[in-house]
Amino acid sequence: MAFDIKLIEILACPVCKGKLDYKKDAGELICKFDRLAYPIQNDIPVLLEVEARTLTQEERL
């Protein structure tokens, strides 16, 4: 079973409560405002700030 992209409509960044973008090739949900990437593990979004990685300068553009 793959990640259900319909969830993006109801998911929000746990830090700023903003919109998340789905980056399918990396398997991540991206918050452009906070510059964080949340992993999707076993088709489940891990929306914990401590598990998120900071976006690189190139990814921020």
DOGU-407382 format. One record per residue: residue number from 1; residue in three letters; x, y, z of N, C-alpha, C in turn. Coordinates in pm, 1 decimal, always signed. Atoms other than C-alpha are relative to their C-alpha. Example, Ala and Ser with C-alpha at 12.3 -4.5 7.8 and 13.67 -1.06 7.14 Angstrom:
<pt><nr>1</nr><rest>ALA</rest><n_c1>+89.0</n_c1><n_c2>-119.0</n_c2><n_c3>+0.0</n_c3><ca_c1>+1230.0</ca_c1><ca_c2>-450.0</ca_c2><ca_c3>+780.0</ca_c3><c_c1>+90.0</c_c1><c_c2>+120.0</c_c2><c_c3>+0.0</c_c3></pt>
<pt><nr>2</nr><rest>SER</rest><n_c1>-82.0</n_c1><n_c2>-119.0</n_c2><n_c3>-6.0</n_c3><ca_c1>+1367.0</ca_c1><ca_c2>-106.0</ca_c2><ca_c3>+714.0</ca_c3><c_c1>-77.0</c_c1><c_c2>+109.0</c_c2><c_c3>+73.0</c_c3></pt>
//
This chain:
<pt><nr>1</nr><rest>MET</rest><n_c1>+84.7</n_c1><n_c2>-118.5</n_c2><n_c3>+0.0</n_c3><ca_c1>+0.0</ca_c1><ca_c2>+0.0</ca_c2><ca_c3>+0.0</ca_c3><c_c1>+88.8</c_c1><c_c2>+124.2</c_c2><c_c3>+0.0</c_c3></pt>
<pt><nr>2</nr><rest>ALA</rest><n_c1>-79.1</n_c1><n_c2>-122.6</n_c2><n_c3>+11.0</n_c3><ca_c1>+138.4</ca_c1><ca_c2>+340.3</ca_c2><ca_c3>-96.6</ca_c3><c_c1>-62.2</c_c1><c_c2>+112.4</c_c2><c_c3>+82.1</c_c3></pt>
<pt><nr>3</nr><rest>PHE</rest><n_c1>+47.6</n_c1><n_c2>-117.1</n_c2><n_c3>-73.0</n_c3><ca_c1>+109.2</ca_c1><ca_c2>+672.1</ca_c2><ca_c3>+82.3</ca_c3><c_c1>-119.0</c_c1><c_c2>+60.9</c_c2><c_c3>-73.6</c_c3></pt>
<pt><nr>4</nr><rest>ASP</rest><n_c1>+122.3</n_c1><n_c2>-55.7</n_c2><n_c3>+58.4</n_c3><ca_c1>-239.5</ca_c1><ca_c2>+814.0</ca_c2><ca_c3>+20.7</ca_c3><c_c1>+13.9</c_c1><c_c2>+151.9</c_c2><c_c3>-9.9</c_c3></pt>
<pt><nr>5</nr><rest>ILE</rest><n_c1>-21.5</n_c1><n_c2>-142.9</n_c2><n_c3>+17.9</n_c3><ca_c1>-188.2</ca_c1><ca_c2>+1160.6</ca_c2><ca_c3>-128.8</ca_c3><c_c1>-123.0</c_c1><c_c2>+83.4</c_c2><c_c3>+35.8</c_c3></pt>
<pt><nr>6</nr><rest>LYS</rest><n_c1>+118.9</n_c1><n_c2>-73.1</n_c2><n_c3>-44.8</n_c3><ca_c1>-544.1</ca_c1><ca_c2>+1255.0</ca_c2><ca_c3>-29.6</ca_c3><c_c1>+18.9</c_c1><c_c2>+52.9</c_c2><c_c3>+142.4</c_c3></pt>
<pt><nr>7</nr><rest>LEU</rest><n_c1>-28.0</n_c1><n_c2>-44.6</n_c2><n_c3>-136.2</n_c3><ca_c1>-406.6</ca_c1><ca_c2>+1289.7</ca_c2><ca_c3>+325.0</ca_c3><c_c1>+61.3</c_c1><c_c2>+139.5</c_c2><c_c3>+5.2</c_c3></pt>
<pt><nr>8</nr><rest>ILE</rest><n_c1>-65.7</n_c1><n_c2>-130.1</n_c2><n_c3>+1.3</n_c3><ca_c1>-214.1</ca_c1><ca_c2>+1601.0</ca_c2><ca_c3>+220.9</ca_c3><c_c1>-99.4</c_c1><c_c2>+112.2</c_c2><c_c3>+27.3</c_c3></pt>
<pt><nr>9</nr><rest>GLU</rest><n_c1>+102.0</n_c1><n_c2>-102.3</n_c2><n_c3>-21.1</n_c3><ca_c1>-538.9</ca_c1><ca_c2>+1796.6</ca_c2><ca_c3>+230.1</ca_c3><c_c1>-29.0</c_c1><c_c2>+23.5</c_c2><c_c3>+147.9</c_c3></pt>
<pt><nr>10</nr><rest>ILE</rest><n_c1>+31.9</n_c1><n_c2>-15.2</n_c2><n_c3>-141.4</n_c3><ca_c1>-578.7</ca_c1><ca_c2>+1735.3</ca_c2><ca_c3>+604.3</ca_c3><c_c1>+123.1</c_c1><c_c2>+5.0</c_c2><c_c3>+90.7</c_c3></pt>
<pt><nr>11</nr><rest>LEU</rest><n_c1>-122.9</n_c1><n_c2>-5.3</n_c2><n_c3>-80.4</n_c3><ca_c1>-216.4</ca_c1><ca_c2>+1708.5</ca_c2><ca_c3>+722.5</ca_c3><c_c1>+54.8</c_c1><c_c2>+142.2</c_c2><c_c3>+3.9</c_c3></pt>
<pt><nr>12</nr><rest>ALA</rest><n_c1>-62.5</n_c1><n_c2>-130.7</n_c2><n_c3>-14.8</n_c3><ca_c1>-35.4</ca_c1><ca_c2>+2016.2</ca_c2><ca_c3>+851.5</ca_c3><c_c1>+133.1</c_c1><c_c2>-15.5</c_c2><c_c3>+71.2</c_c3></pt>
<pt><nr>13</nr><rest>CYS</rest><n_c1>-128.9</n_c1><n_c2>-1.0</n_c2><n_c3>-67.7</n_c3><ca_c1>+312.3</ca_c1><ca_c2>+2098.2</ca_c2><ca_c3>+970.2</ca_c3><c_c1>-24.1</c_c1><c_c2>+10.8</c_c2><c_c3>+150.3</c_c3></pt>
<pt><nr>14</nr><rest>PRO</rest><n_c1>+20.6</n_c1><n_c2>-6.0</n_c2><n_c3>-144.6</n_c3><ca_c1>+328.8</ca_c1><ca_c2>+2028.8</ca_c2><ca_c3>+1344.3</ca_c3><c_c1>+63.4</c_c1><c_c2>+122.8</c_c2><c_c3>+65.7</c_c3></pt>
<pt><nr>15</nr><rest>VAL</rest><n_c1>-66.6</n_c1><n_c2>-117.3</n_c2><n_c3>-56.0</n_c3><ca_c1>+549.2</ca_c1><ca_c2>+2336.2</ca_c2><ca_c3>+1397.4</ca_c3><c_c1>-82.1</c_c1><c_c2>+127.0</c_c2><c_c3>-25.2</c_c3></pt>
<pt><nr>16</nr><rest>CYS</rest><n_c1>+68.0</n_c1><n_c2>-125.1</n_c2><n_c3>+35.3</n_c3><ca_c1>+368.0</ca_c1><ca_c2>+2615.4</ca_c2><ca_c3>+1208.7</ca_c3><c_c1>-146.6</c_c1><c_c2>-19.4</c_c2><c_c3>-38.1</c_c3></pt>
<pt><nr>17</nr><rest>LYS</rest><n_c1>+137.6</n_c1><n_c2>+34.5</n_c2><n_c3>+40.5</n_c3><ca_c1>+39.3</ca_c1><ca_c2>+2437.5</ca_c2><ca_c3>+1119.6</ca_c3><c_c1>-28.2</c_c1><c_c2>+37.6</c_c2><c_c3>-144.9</c_c3></pt>
<pt><nr>18</nr><rest>GLY</rest><n_c1>+12.4</n_c1><n_c2>-37.4</n_c2><n_c3>+140.2</n_c3><ca_c1>+105.5</ca_c1><ca_c2>+2528.9</ca_c2><ca_c3>+756.5</ca_c3><c_c1>-14.9</c_c1><c_c2>-120.2</c_c2><c_c3>-92.0</c_c3></pt>
<pt><nr>19</nr><rest>LYS</rest><n_c1>+17.9</n_c1><n_c2>+100.0</n_c2><n_c3>+104.9</n_c3><ca_c1>+58.5</ca_c1><ca_c2>+2339.1</ca_c2><ca_c3>+431.7</ca_c3><c_c1>+128.9</c_c1><c_c2>-79.3</c_c2><c_c3>-21.8</c_c3></pt>
<pt><nr>20</nr><rest>LEU</rest><n_c1>-112.6</n_c1><n_c2>+87.3</n_c2><n_c3>+32.9</n_c3><ca_c1>+282.4</ca_c1><ca_c2>+2044.6</ca_c2><ca_c3>+350.1</ca_c3><c_c1>-8.3</c_c1><c_c2>-39.6</c_c2><c_c3>-146.6</c_c3></pt>
<pt><nr>21</nr><rest>ASP</rest><n_c1>-8.9</n_c1><n_c2>+47.6</n_c2><n_c3>+137.7</n_c3><ca_c1>+397.4</ca_c1><ca_c2>+1946.5</ca_c2><ca_c3>+1.3</ca_c3><c_c1>+58.6</c_c1><c_c2>-140.1</c_c2><c_c3>+0.4</c_c3></pt>
<pt><nr>22</nr><rest>TYR</rest><n_c1>-46.4</n_c1><n_c2>+138.6</n_c2><n_c3>+10.0</n_c3><ca_c1>+449.6</ca_c1><ca_c2>+1583.5</ca_c2><ca_c3>-97.0</ca_c3><c_c1>+109.5</c_c1><c_c2>-9.8</c_c2><c_c3>-104.3</c_c3></pt>
<pt><nr>23</nr><rest>LYS</rest><n_c1>-111.5</n_c1><n_c2>+23.6</n_c2><n_c3>+91.3</n_c3><ca_c1>+785.6</ca_c1><ca_c2>+1499.6</ca_c2><ca_c3>-253.0</ca_c3><c_c1>+12.6</c_c1><c_c2>-151.0</c_c2><c_c3>-16.7</c_c3></pt>
<pt><nr>24</nr><rest>LYS</rest><n_c1>+12.6</n_c1><n_c2>+144.3</n_c2><n_c3>+19.9</n_c3><ca_c1>+721.0</ca_c1><ca_c2>+1154.1</ca_c2><ca_c3>-392.5</ca_c3><c_c1>+134.7</c_c1><c_c2>-69.6</c_c2><c_c3>-14.2</c_c3></pt>
<pt><nr>25</nr><rest>ASP</rest><n_c1>-127.4</n_c1><n_c2>+67.1</n_c2><n_c3>+25.3</n_c3><ca_c1>+1073.6</ca_c1><ca_c2>+1073.9</ca_c2><ca_c3>-513.2</ca_c3><c_c1>+85.2</c_c1><c_c2>-16.2</c_c2><c_c3>+126.1</c_c3></pt>
<pt><nr>26</nr><rest>ALA</rest><n_c1>-76.2</n_c1><n_c2>+9.1</n_c2><n_c3>-124.7</n_c3><ca_c1>+1220.6</ca_c1><ca_c2>+1141.4</ca_c2><ca_c3>-166.3</ca_c3><c_c1>-80.7</c_c1><c_c2>-65.2</c_c2><c_c3>+111.9</c_c3></pt>
<pt><nr>27</nr><rest>GLY</rest><n_c1>+85.0</n_c1><n_c2>+58.0</n_c2><n_c3>-103.8</n_c3><ca_c1>+925.2</ca_c1><ca_c2>+1002.6</ca_c2><ca_c3>+29.1</ca_c3><c_c1>-8.8</c_c1><c_c2>+89.6</c_c2><c_c3>+122.2</c_c3></pt>
<pt><nr>28</nr><rest>GLU</rest><n_c1>+2.3</n_c1><n_c2>-97.6</n_c2><n_c3>-108.6</n_c3><ca_c1>+890.8</ca_c1><ca_c2>+1319.3</ca_c2><ca_c3>+234.1</ca_c3><c_c1>-115.1</c_c1><c_c2>+98.6</c_c2><c_c3>-17.2</c_c3></pt>
<pt><nr>29</nr><rest>LEU</rest><n_c1>+93.2</n_c1><n_c2>-111.9</n_c2><n_c3>-0.6</n_c3><ca_c1>+644.3</ca_c1><ca_c2>+1589.3</ca_c2><ca_c3>+329.1</ca_c3><c_c1>+81.2</c_c1><c_c2>+123.2</c_c2><c_c3>+35.0</c_c3></pt>
<pt><nr>30</nr><rest>ILE</rest><n_c1>-84.0</n_c1><n_c2>-117.9</n_c2><n_c3>-11.1</n_c3><ca_c1>+795.9</ca_c1><ca_c2>+1935.3</ca_c2><ca_c3>+294.7</ca_c3><c_c1>-79.6</c_c1><c_c2>+118.9</c_c2><c_c3>+52.5</c_c3></pt>
<pt><nr>31</nr><rest>CYS</rest><n_c1>+53.2</n_c1><n_c2>-127.6</n_c2><n_c3>-47.5</n_c3><ca_c1>+719.5</ca_c1><ca_c2>+2249.5</ca_c2><ca_c3>+494.2</ca_c3><c_c1>+98.0</c_c1><c_c2>+106.9</c_c2><c_c3>-46.5</c_c3></pt>
<pt><nr>32</nr><rest>LYS</rest><n_c1>-89.2</n_c1><n_c2>-102.5</n_c2><n_c3>+54.6</n_c3><ca_c1>+865.7</ca_c1><ca_c2>+2537.9</ca_c2><ca_c3>+294.3</ca_c3><c_c1>+21.4</c_c1><c_c2>+114.6</c_c2><c_c3>+98.7</c_c3></pt>
<pt><nr>33</nr><rest>PHE</rest><n_c1>-11.8</n_c1><n_c2>-110.5</n_c2><n_c3>-94.5</n_c3><ca_c1>+799.5</ca_c1><ca_c2>+2793.4</ca_c2><ca_c3>+568.3</ca_c3><c_c1>+106.3</c_c1><c_c2>-29.4</c_c2><c_c3>+106.4</c_c3></pt>
<pt><nr>34</nr><rest>ASP</rest><n_c1>-96.2</n_c1><n_c2>+38.2</n_c2><n_c3>-104.1</n_c3><ca_c1>+995.9</ca_c1><ca_c2>+2607.3</ca_c2><ca_c3>+838.7</ca_c3><c_c1>+125.4</c_c1><c_c2>-64.8</c_c2><c_c3>-57.2</c_c3></pt>
<pt><nr>35</nr><rest>ARG</rest><n_c1>-113.8</n_c1><n_c2>+63.2</n_c2><n_c3>+68.3</n_c3><ca_c1>+1234.4</ca_c1><ca_c2>+2452.3</ca_c2><ca_c3>+583.0</ca_c3><c_c1>+33.1</c_c1><c_c2>-135.8</c_c2><c_c3>+58.9</c_c3></pt>
<pt><nr>36</nr><rest>LEU</rest><n_c1>-15.7</n_c1><n_c2>+133.5</n_c2><n_c3>-56.7</n_c3><ca_c1>+1175.9</ca_c1><ca_c2>+2103.1</ca_c2><ca_c3>+719.2</ca_c3><c_c1>-58.2</c_c1><c_c2>-104.5</c_c2><c_c3>-93.3</c_c3></pt>
<pt><nr>37</nr><rest>ALA</rest><n_c1>+48.6</n_c1><n_c2>+113.8</n_c2><n_c3>+77.6</n_c3><ca_c1>+1127.9</ca_c1><ca_c2>+1766.0</ca_c2><ca_c3>+550.2</ca_c3><c_c1>-32.0</c_c1><c_c2>-113.3</c_c2><c_c3>+97.0</c_c3></pt>
<pt><nr>38</nr><rest>TYR</rest><n_c1>+44.8</n_c1><n_c2>+107.8</n_c2><n_c3>-88.9</n_c3><ca_c1>+925.0</ca_c1><ca_c2>+1504.1</ca_c2><ca_c3>+737.2</ca_c3><c_c1>-1.7</c_c1><c_c2>-131.0</c_c2><c_c3>-78.0</c_c3></pt>
<pt><nr>39</nr><rest>PRO</rest><n_c1>-6.3</n_c1><n_c2>+127.8</n_c2><n_c3>+72.4</n_c3><ca_c1>+988.6</ca_c1><ca_c2>+1140.4</ca_c2><ca_c3>+640.9</ca_c3><c_c1>-134.6</c_c1><c_c2>-71.9</c_c2><c_c3>-0.9</c_c3></pt>
<pt><nr>40</nr><rest>ILE</rest><n_c1>+113.4</n_c1><n_c2>+91.8</n_c2><n_c3>+6.6</n_c3><ca_c1>+724.8</ca_c1><ca_c2>+891.8</ca_c2><ca_c3>+533.4</ca_c3><c_c1>+60.4</c_c1><c_c2>-139.3</c_c2><c_c3>+11.3</c_c3></pt>
<pt><nr>41</nr><rest>GLN</rest><n_c1>-56.5</n_c1><n_c2>+132.7</n_c2><n_c3>-24.8</n_c3><ca_c1>+809.2</ca_c1><ca_c2>+549.9</ca_c2><ca_c3>+677.7</ca_c3><c_c1>-112.8</c_c1><c_c2>-102.5</c_c2><c_c3>+2.6</c_c3></pt>
<pt><nr>42</nr><rest>ASN</rest><n_c1>+102.1</n_c1><n_c2>+105.0</n_c2><n_c3>+10.7</n_c3><ca_c1>+609.0</ca_c1><ca_c2>+238.0</ca_c2><ca_c3>+590.0</ca_c3><c_c1>-136.4</c_c1><c_c2>+60.3</c_c2><c_c3>-33.0</c_c3></pt>
<pt><nr>43</nr><rest>ASP</rest><n_c1>+120.7</n_c1><n_c2>-69.1</n_c2><n_c3>+46.9</n_c3><ca_c1>+352.2</ca_c1><ca_c2>+466.8</ca_c2><ca_c3>+418.6</ca_c3><c_c1>-68.9</c_c1><c_c2>+82.3</c_c2><c_c3>+108.0</c_c3></pt>
<pt><nr>44</nr><rest>ILE</rest><n_c1>+55.3</n_c1><n_c2>-79.9</n_c2><n_c3>-109.3</n_c3><ca_c1>+298.5</ca_c1><ca_c2>+660.3</ca_c2><ca_c3>+744.1</ca_c3><c_c1>+85.9</c_c1><c_c2>+124.8</c_c2><c_c3>+18.0</c_c3></pt>
<pt><nr>45</nr><rest>PRO</rest><n_c1>-76.9</n_c1><n_c2>-122.2</n_c2><n_c3>-22.2</n_c3><ca_c1>+400.8</ca_c1><ca_c2>+1026.9</ca_c2><ca_c3>+775.6</ca_c3><c_c1>+45.3</c_c1><c_c2>+11.2</c_c2><c_c3>+145.5</c_c3></pt>
<pt><nr>46</nr><rest>VAL</rest><n_c1>-54.9</n_c1><n_c2>-17.7</n_c2><n_c3>-133.8</n_c3><ca_c1>+628.2</ca_c1><ca_c2>+1085.3</ca_c2><ca_c3>+1074.1</ca_c3><c_c1>+9.4</c_c1><c_c2>+151.3</c_c2><c_c3>+23.9</c_c3></pt>
<pt><nr>47</nr><rest>LEU</rest><n_c1>+8.2</n_c1><n_c2>-144.5</n_c2><n_c3>-18.5</n_c3><ca_c1>+526.7</ca_c1><ca_c2>+1436.5</ca_c2><ca_c3>+1177.3</ca_c3><c_c1>+50.3</c_c1><c_c2>+42.5</c_c2><c_c3>+137.5</c_c3></pt>
<pt><nr>48</nr><rest>LEU</rest><n_c1>-67.3</n_c1><n_c2>-38.5</n_c2><n_c3>-123.6</n_c3><ca_c1>+767.3</ca_c1><ca_c2>+1481.2</ca_c2><ca_c3>+1464.9</ca_c3><c_c1>+116.9</c_c1><c_c2>+90.8</c_c2><c_c3>-37.2</c_c3></pt>
<pt><nr>49</nr><rest>GLU</rest><n_c1>-105.9</n_c1><n_c2>-95.4</n_c2><n_c3>+32.1</n_c3><ca_c1>+996.9</ca_c1><ca_c2>+1782.4</ca_c2><ca_c3>+1460.8</ca_c3><c_c1>+139.2</c_c1><c_c2>-61.2</c_c2><c_c3>+18.6</c_c3></pt>
<pt><nr>50</nr><rest>VAL</rest><n_c1>-131.3</n_c1><n_c2>+61.0</n_c2><n_c3>-24.9</n_c3><ca_c1>+1282.9</ca_c1><ca_c2>+1575.2</ca_c2><ca_c3>+1603.1</ca_c3><c_c1>+39.3</c_c1><c_c2>-99.5</c_c2><c_c3>-109.3</c_c3></pt>
<pt><nr>51</nr><rest>GLU</rest><n_c1>-27.8</n_c1><n_c2>+94.4</n_c2><n_c3>+109.3</n_c3><ca_c1>+1253.8</ca_c1><ca_c2>+1331.3</ca_c2><ca_c3>+1309.2</ca_c3><c_c1>+18.5</c_c1><c_c2>+71.4</c_c2><c_c3>-134.4</c_c3></pt>
<pt><nr>52</nr><rest>ALA</rest><n_c1>-9.7</n_c1><n_c2>-75.6</n_c2><n_c3>+125.0</n_c3><ca_c1>+1246.5</ca_c1><ca_c2>+1606.0</ca_c2><ca_c3>+1042.9</ca_c3><c_c1>+144.8</c_c1><c_c2>+39.8</c_c2><c_c3>-26.0</c_c3></pt>
<pt><nr>53</nr><rest>ARG</rest><n_c1>-132.8</n_c1><n_c2>-49.4</n_c2><n_c3>+37.1</n_c3><ca_c1>+1554.2</ca_c1><ca_c2>+1709.2</ca_c2><ca_c3>+854.0</ca_c3><c_c1>-15.8</c_c1><c_c2>+141.1</c_c2><c_c3>-57.3</c_c3></pt>
<pt><nr>54</nr><rest>THR</rest><n_c1>-0.3</n_c1><n_c2>-136.4</n_c2><n_c3>+54.1</n_c3><ca_c1>+1643.0</ca_c1><ca_c2>+2065.0</ca_c2><ca_c3>+755.9</ca_c3><c_c1>+29.2</c_c1><c_c2>-6.5</c_c2><c_c3>-148.6</c_c3></pt>
<pt><nr>55</nr><rest>LEU</rest><n_c1>-21.2</n_c1><n_c2>-3.2</n_c2><n_c3>+143.5</n_c3><ca_c1>+1618.7</ca_c1><ca_c2>+2138.9</ca_c2><ca_c3>+385.8</ca_c3><c_c1>+133.3</c_c1><c_c2>+65.5</c_c2><c_c3>-32.3</c_c3></pt>
<pt><nr>56</nr><rest>THR</rest><n_c1>-125.9</n_c1><n_c2>-60.4</n_c2><n_c3>+44.7</n_c3><ca_c1>+1942.6</ca_c1><ca_c2>+2215.7</ca_c2><ca_c3>+204.9</ca_c3><c_c1>-30.0</c_c1><c_c2>+129.8</c_c2><c_c3>-74.5</c_c3></pt>
<pt><nr>57</nr><rest>GLN</rest><n_c1>+15.9</n_c1><n_c2>-127.9</n_c2><n_c3>+72.3</n_c3><ca_c1>+1998.9</ca_c1><ca_c2>+2550.1</ca_c2><ca_c3>+35.0</ca_c3><c_c1>-62.5</c_c1><c_c2>-23.3</c_c2><c_c3>-137.7</c_c3></pt>
<pt><nr>58</nr><rest>GLU</rest><n_c1>+53.3</n_c1><n_c2>+29.8</n_c2><n_c3>+132.8</n_c3><ca_c1>+1924.6</ca_c1><ca_c2>+2393.0</ca_c2><ca_c3>-306.4</ca_c3><c_c1>-147.4</c_c1><c_c2>-37.5</c_c2><c_c3>+5.0</c_c3></pt>
<pt><nr>59</nr><rest>GLU</rest><n_c1>+138.5</n_c1><n_c2>+43.1</n_c2><n_c3>-13.9</n_c3><ca_c1>+1598.8</ca_c1><ca_c2>+2240.7</ca_c2><ca_c3>-183.7</ca_c3><c_c1>-93.3</c_c1><c_c2>+115.9</c_c2><c_c3>+35.5</c_c3></pt>
<pt><nr>60</nr><rest>ARG</rest><n_c1>+81.5</n_c1><n_c2>-114.0</n_c2><n_c3>-41.3</n_c3><ca_c1>+1477.9</ca_c1><ca_c2>+2574.2</ca_c2><ca_c3>-49.0</ca_c3><c_c1>-47.6</c_c1><c_c2>+82.6</c_c2><c_c3>-118.5</c_c3></pt>
<pt><nr>61</nr><rest>LEU</rest><n_c1>+34.7</n_c1><n_c2>-80.1</n_c2><n_c3>+117.4</n_c3><ca_c1>+1461.8</ca_c1><ca_c2>+2726.0</ca_c2><ca_c3>-398.0</ca_c3><c_c1>-120.0</c_c1><c_c2>-50.7</c_c2><c_c3>-71.9</c_c3></pt>
//
